[in-house]
Amino acid sequence: MADKDLDYYLNLDWTLIEGVDLDFDGNPYHYIEIKEIPSFVFCAKTIEKARENYKHQLKLMLSVMLESGDEMPEPGKDNDEPDWESLCP
């Protein structure tokens, strides 16, 4: 089986979390988070721009993660629930 590359990860069915918040001046902005990558967030003035452009930031982040040898998250891997048996033997 070939190594999973950047294109593989970019095309996974990530769980997007969309929302609206206010900036420091009280102006609304839209954001997209990815459930499987808690450190990922992309912000834009409109939800359309956020949807249109978040993949560029995702590509950069995944590239760095791959180059660093980080453990790569994937949608569908159940990592929401801690492994209580190993944490609390």
KEPARO-87279 format. One record per residue (C-alpha): residue number from 1; x, y, z; residue in three letters. Coordinates in nm, 4 decimals, decimal comma, padded with zeros to 6 digits, m for minus. Layout:
- NUM;X;Y;Z;ALA
...
This chain:
- 1;00,0000;00,0000;00,0000;MET
- 2;00,1388;00,3400;m00,0970;ALA
- 3;00,2099;00,6021;00,1661;ASP
- 4;m00,0738;00,8410;00,2323;LYS
- 5;00,0232;01,1732;00,0773;ASP
- 6;m00,1007;01,5308;00,0983;LEU
- 7;m00,3668;01,4777;m00,1704;ASP
- 8;m00,5009;01,1801;00,0231;TYR
- 9;m00,5477;01,3872;00,3386;TYR
- 10;m00,6839;01,6933;00,1558;LEU
- 11;m00,9601;01,4873;m00,0017;ASN
- 12;m01,0825;01,3169;00,3145;LEU
- 13;m01,4363;01,3892;00,4320;ASP
- 14;m01,3407;01,6163;00,7214;TRP
- 15;m01,6060;01,7137;00,9761;THR
- 16;m01,6470;02,0890;00,9313;LEU
- 17;m01,7817;02,3010;01,2134;ILE
- 18;m01,9074;02,6381;01,0924;GLU
- 19;m01,9908;02,9293;01,3157;GLY
- 20;m02,0116;03,3044;01,3598;VAL
- 21;m01,8371;03,5150;01,6209;ASP
- 22;m01,7543;03,8813;01,6781;LEU
- 23;m01,4133;04,0396;01,6307;ASP
- 24;m01,2619;04,2891;01,8770;PHE
- 25;m01,4606;04,5715;01,7150;ASP
- 26;m01,7910;04,3838;01,7460;GLY
- 27;m01,8094;04,2960;01,3753;ASN
- 28;m01,9268;03,9461;01,2851;PRO
- 29;m01,6944;03,7013;01,1126;TYR
- 30;m01,7437;03,3410;01,0031;HIS
- 31;m01,5163;03,0540;01,0925;TYR
- 32;m01,4621;02,6943;00,9956;ILE
- 33;m01,3087;02,4457;01,2343;GLU
- 34;m01,2263;02,0828;01,1616;ILE
- 35;m01,3398;01,8442;01,4336;LYS
- 36;m01,0551;01,5994;01,3718;GLU
- 37;m00,7882;01,8739;01,3877;ILE
- 38;m00,8657;02,0781;01,7019;PRO
- 39;m00,5940;02,3354;01,6298;SER
- 40;m00,7403;02,4225;01,2867;PHE
- 41;m00,9577;02,7297;01,2386;VAL
- 42;m01,0121;02,9485;00,9338;PHE
- 43;m01,1879;03,2867;00,9500;CYS
- 44;m01,3434;03,5070;00,6826;ALA
- 45;m01,5963;03,7906;00,6556;LYS
- 46;m01,8567;03,5661;00,4911;THR
- 47;m01,9321;03,1955;00,5171;ILE
- 48;m01,8997;03,1701;00,1390;GLU
- 49;m01,5415;03,3036;00,1538;LYS
- 50;m01,4610;03,0740;00,4433;ALA
- 51;m01,5882;02,7687;00,2527;ARG
- 52;m01,4077;02,8807;m00,0611;GLU
- 53;m01,0689;02,9379;00,1018;ASN
- 54;m01,0232;02,7159;00,4085;TYR
- 55;m00,8644;02,4348;00,2041;LYS
- 56;m00,5592;02,6497;00,1287;HIS
- 57;m00,4863;02,6808;00,5019;GLN
- 58;m00,5677;02,3119;00,5519;LEU
- 59;m00,3155;02,2219;00,2802;LYS
- 60;m00,0437;02,4258;00,4534;LEU
- 61;m00,1214;02,2744;00,7922;MET
- 62;m00,1287;01,9166;00,6612;LEU
- 63;00,2000;01,9758;00,4750;SER
- 64;00,3695;02,0843;00,7971;VAL
- 65;00,2208;01,7909;00,9880;MET
- 66;00,3417;01,5432;00,7240;LEU
- 67;00,6913;01,6971;00,7109;GLU
- 68;00,7134;01,6915;01,0908;SER
- 69;00,6089;01,3284;01,1091;GLY
- 70;00,3074;01,4139;01,3257;ASP
- 71;00,0352;01,1564;01,3798;GLU
- 72;m00,2182;01,2305;01,1089;MET
- 73;m00,5834;01,2461;01,2107;PRO
- 74;m00,8495;01,1023;00,9830;GLU
- 75;m01,2271;01,1355;00,9806;PRO
- 76;m01,4014;00,8261;01,1095;GLY
- 77;m01,1254;00,7341;01,3520;LYS
- 78;m01,2983;00,7443;01,6875;ASP
- 79;m01,0599;00,9617;01,8840;ASN
- 80;m01,3301;01,1580;02,0658;ASP
- 81;m01,3418;00,9245;02,3621;GLU
- 82;m01,0212;00,8761;02,5634;PRO
- 83;m00,8926;00,5231;02,6133;ASP
- 84;m01,0031;00,5071;02,9757;TRP
- 85;m00,8531;00,1619;03,0324;GLU
- 86;m00,5025;00,2857;02,9599;SER
- 87;m00,5588;00,6114;03,1516;LEU
- 88;m00,7190;00,4525;03,4580;CYS
- 89;m00,5946;00,0951;03,4945;PRO
